[in-house]
Amino acid sequence: MRHLLLLGAALFGSASCNGRATPVAVTNHSAKALEQVVIAGSGFQQSLGTIDPGATIRTEIRPRGESGLAVSFNSGARRVSVPPQGYFEAGGEYAVTVVVTPNLEVAVDGDLRIY
């Protein structure tokens, strides 16, 4: 019985370590506000609202397993929607950066924070 309790505690501890959030920073280098910004990936979708020109919004996500990041937004009359890009995993060991360029291209980068 004691072995089962220890095993359960070990599994719970392992699961809680993997539950750490992954930080995401989205930066707008375009000349217009990005409206109705949404990021999504494996097991999550999050609305970020509006990001003004030159601004960065920081948030946290909790992906399930391996993921890329899809990004969508409106800029003026234009709707931009890009499929998942980059690579990161659940557990908070990655930091994800998103940069929207002046011509509304989107670059996603997942950097491993823990070596």
N, C-alpha and C positions, 0 to 999 in steps of 0.2 A: 504494500500500500504506500509506504514511504517513497519507493522508487517512482510510483505513478505521480505522486505529488511533485517530486523533484523534476520529473519529465515535463509535467504540465507547466510548472513555473519557468522552466527553461524555454519552452515553446512560447509562452506568453511574453517573456522578455525579448525573445528574438522577433516576435511579431511587432512589439511596440517599437523596437529600433527601426524597423522598416516603415513605420507609420510617420516618420519625420517628414515635414513638408519640404518641397523643392521651391527655392526662390526663383521668381521670374521678374525681369525688368524689361519693360517695353518702352522704347524711345522713339519719338516722332521727329525725324529730321526734315520733314516736308514743310512747305509754307502754309498748309491748311490744317485745321483741326481734323483729327480722326474721330469720327462719331460712331457710336454703337459698336465699339471694339469688343470682340469676343475671341477668347483663346480656348482651344479644345485639344484633347488628346485622349489617350487610353484611360477611360473611366472618369473623365472630368470635362466640364465645360464651365467657363467663368466669363461673366460680362464685366468689362472694365470701364464702360461708359465712354467719356470723351477724353482724348489726349490732345492738349494744345500743341501748337508748333514749338519745337525745342524742348518739350517737357518729357519727363520719364515717369512712368507709373510702375510701382513695385507691388508685387503680390506674392502669394504662395499657392502652390497647387499640390495635389496628392494623386499622382498618376498610379495606375495599377500596372506594375511591371514595366516593360520597355515601352517607350513612347516617342513620338515626334510631336510637334506643336503646329496645329492648324491655326491660322489667324484670319479674321475677317473684320472689315470696317467700311464705313462710308467716308468719302472725302469729297465734299461738294456734291455734285450729281453722280459721281463715280462710285460704284460698289467694287471693293477688292476682296477677293476670297482666295486664299492660298491653301493647298493641301498640307498635311503634316510634313514638317521639315525638321532637321536636326535629329539628335538622338540623346535621350537621357533615360534614367531608370528611377523607379520608386526608391524611397529610403532617404532622400535628402542629401545624397552624396554629390549631386549635380547642381549647378546654377545655370539657369537658362536666360539668355539675352535675346531680345528681339529688336531689330532696328528697321524702321521704315525710312527708306531713302527719299530724297527730294522728288524722284519720279515715281514714288509709291511702290517700289519694289520692297519685298520683305525678306530679311535675312534672319535666320534662327540659328543660334549656337548653344549647344549644351556642353558646358565645361565641367569636368570632374574636379570637385573641390577637395576631396580627400584622397591622398596618394598612399 
